[in-house]
Amino acid sequence: MNPNLVIHKGWLELLNPLAKDELKFDNDYIETEIVKGVLYQGYQEGNSIELIKKAIINVSPLTFSSYSLLAFSANNINNLVYILTTYSVYFGSPMRLINNKTANAKYLEVLVRNTESRQVEITYLGQIYYVTIVIRLMLNICPKLKGKIKLQISYFPFDQATKYQFEELLGCVIEVRQGLMKICIERVVLNYQIKTRDLDVYDALLPVVIRKSQRMSSVDIIQKCYDFLDEQETLLMIDNDSLAKSLSITSRTLNRRLNQIHTNYRELIDKYRYERAQRLLESNHKNITLIRVRRCQQLYACI
């Protein structure tokens, strides 16, 4: 079960509550293309905004089974963010939540990583759907987060009036800007205790979520590649063969597995290189000269 090709059925049930009766309850995951199809149909019919808004309102502790219930039983916001980022593979989809671990004094930054290589209208709809549900889940868990979250996004696929509606529903500011998509949480709230915290529930569910996440991570080829690339000081010496070797597979096998999830080595590297450059630019610990040097090195490696 490749997490880049499947998605938790809760994503579909939020868009279409009637789908709950049609889904097999012995399987928590469905093909990602099914959810994309519902979003795209809504886009074609001109009601994708209402579709996503209704989904936002319907988020509950049971939406994503053990994962969302574990989040509701967390002790405080810091613990909540840890759960959401460490086990985000549980959601399925090509999206991941990453603790950016920057030195930003005001905000804790959660990077929203989309490993899809092709950005089209349905991709942007999917991104908005994903990130708004995550934020609403956090708000439902701790209403005190209202006004303490900022969503930074490079493209918002709706008009300004709709943007205001989403900000009201999510209790956050949506900032359209160049750069990586991030959920920024004010650090002053990180120690806020959650009213629904329950240590017994937390201790019972944590092993379940860990096991499921580990099973899914073990076949997440994109994340494995990103983990290896993160460890490299420079990408100058990285090529298809060296990346495959780091995963203990042949380059042919790597190409085949990437092709299965509709991407390839070049698209993966280009996507990673862009994210890495953006993270360098946004880091408070890097001077602009170093950024330029490393960026030139990375570009030279492509030639």
N, C-alpha and C positions, 0 to 999 in steps of 0.2 A: 504493500500500500504506500505509494509515493505521495508524500504530503504536498508536493507541488501540483499534483493532478487531482487530489480529492479535497473536500472541504467538509467541516462538521455540518450535519444536517440542520442544526439550529439556524444557520444562515438562511436556508430555504424556508424554514418554518416561520421566520420573522417576516419574510416577504409574502408568503402565502400560507396563512394558518391552516387552510384546508389540506395542505400537502402533508400535514402530520398524519392524517388517516391513510395516506397512500404510501408512506415510507415504511420500510422494514425496521422494526424496533430492535432487531438483533444486530443491527449495523449502524454505528453512529456517523458513518461517513458516506458521502455521495460524490459523484464526479463534479468537479468545479464547474464544468461546462453547463451543468443544469442550472446553477445559480446565475451564471453569466447569461444564459438564455432568458431567464425571467427578467433580469435587469435590462437586457437588450430589447425585449418585447415591450417593456414599460417605456423605454426610450423611443421606440418607433411609434408607440401610441400616444406619446406626449404626457405620460403620467408618472415618469420615473421619480420626480420630486416627491409626489404624494406617497409613492411606494416606499421610498426610503424613510420619509418622515413617520409613516405608520410603523415601520420596523423599529425605528428609534424608540418610539413610545412603548413598544411591547417587550423590550429587553427585561429579562427576569433572572433570578438566581439559577433557574433550571435550563435556561436557553442553551448553554453549552455543557450540559450535564455536570460531571465532576469538576471540570475546570472552572466554570463560573461559580459553582457552589463553594469551591475552595477559596475563590477570590472574596466571596461574601463573608467567609469565616475568618479572614485575615485579621491580624491584631491592629495594624495601623496602615497608613498610606504607604510608608516605606516598604512594608511587608507585601502590600497589594501590588506595588510596582514590580517588586521582585518576582512575584508569581506570574504576572502578565508577561514580563520580558523573558524570564527563564524558560517558561513552558509554552510560549506562543505557538510553537509548532502544533500544539493540540488543536488550534483553530483549523489547521489545514490551510490550503490556498498557497499561492506564491508569496504571500505577505508574511513578514516577521517583525516582531517588536524587539528592539535592541536598546539596552541601557547605554546611552552615548558616553557616559562617564567623563563629561567635560568639567572644566574648572569654572563654569558659569556660576557666579555667586548667587544669582537670584532664582534660577530655574534648574530643576532636574530635567534632563532632556531624554525623551524616549524616541529613538529613531524608528521611523516606520519604513522598513525596507521592502521594496517590491522588486522581486528578481525577474519579473517578466521583461523580456528584451524589447518587445514591440509595444509602443505607447499609442493606442487608438482611443476613440471615444468611450468604448465599453470598458477599457482599462481604467480611465479616469473615473467613470461611474463606480467601478468596483473598488477603487481606492477610497473614494468618498464614503461609500457604504461601509467599508471595513473600519476606517478610522472613526467615523461618527458613532458606530456601534460600540467601539472600544471606549470612547469618551463617555457615552451615555451609561455604559456599564459601570464605569468608575463613579459617575455622578449618582447613580442609583445606590451604589454601595456606601458612598459618603456624600450626602447633599451639601455638606460644608465646602466641597470643592467648587461649588458654583462661583464663578468669577476668579478662580485661582488657576485656571488652565488656559493655555494659548495654543491653538493649532497653527503651525506654520506649514504652508503648502504652496507649491509653485504654480498650480493651476486649479481654479475652481470652475467646474463645468456649468454653473448656473449663473443667473443674473444677480445684481446687487441686492434686490429685494429678497430673493431666496437665501442669500448669504445671511442676511439679518435674521430670517426665520430659523435657520440652522443654529445660529449663535444663541438664540433664545432657547431653543430646544436642548442645546448642549451646555448651556450656562458657561460658555467660553468665548473668547475672541478668536476669529478666524483671520489670520494674517497671510495674504497672498504675496509671496516674495520668491525670488530666485533662491535655489538651494535645495537641500534635502527636506523631505517631509518629516516633521517632528511634532510630538506632543510635549509641550513644555509645562511643567508643573511647578508652581512656586514652592521653594524649599521650606517656607514657613509652615506648610501644611503636612510635611512628611511624618511628623510624630502625632498627627491627629489620630485618635483611636476610633475604630469603626464600631458602631453600635451593634452590628450583627456578629461581632467577633465571637468565636466559639472554639476553644482549644480542642475539645473532644472531636468535633466535626473536622477541624483542620488536620489533626493527627491521623484521623481515619482516612481522609481523602488524599492526603499528600502522597502516600506510596502509590495509590492508583494513578494519579496524574503523572508521577515520575515514570512509572512503568510504561504508560501509553506514550509519553513524550519521547522516551528513550527508544522505543520500537520505531517510532516515526522518524526520529533523527538519524537512526542507523541507516536509513535509505535516502536521506535528504542529500543528494549529490551536490546541489548548489551550496548548501551551508557548509559542507565538508570542504569544498573548494575555497569558499570565503574564509573559513577558519585558517586554512593553510596560507592564503595570500596575506591575511592579517599579520601573520608571523614574519613576513618578509620585509626587510628594511627598504629594499628597492625591488622593482619588478623587471629590472634589466635582464636578469638571467632566467626569467620564467618563460617557459614555452609549453606547448601541448604535452610534450614528453615528460618534462619535469613535474608538471601538475599531476599527470596521471601516475607517475612514480610515487608521489607523496601519498596517493590514495591506494597504493599497492595494486594498481590495475594497469593494463596496457592503454596506450593512447587510443587505440581502436575501440576498446571497451568504453573509455571515457566519452569518445565522440558518439558512440551508440546510445549511452545513457543520457547524454545531453539532448540528443535528437529525440529521444522518447518524451522529453518534456518541452519540445518545440523550441530549442535553442541550440547554440553551438559554442565552441571554444572562444571564437573571436567576439561574439556577442556578450558572452559571460565576462571576458576580460575587459571589454569596453565599458560595460555597466559597472563593474567593480572599480575600474580606474576613475570613472567620473565620481563615484561616491567617495573614494579615498581622497581625491583632490578637493572635493567640497569639505570634507572633514578637516583637512589641513587648513583650508582657508578660514574655517570657522573656529579653529582652535586658538585659544588665547596664548598658547605656549610656543607658537611657531612664528618666526619672522617672515616677512614677505619674500626676502631673498632666498631663504631655504625652500619656500613653497615653489618659487619659480624654478629653482635648480631641479627639484624632485619632479616637478611637472614636465620639464624638458627631458629629463631622463626617461620618464614613463612614455612620453610621446616618441622619443628616439627608439625605444624598445619595439615600437610597432612597425618601424620602417624595415 
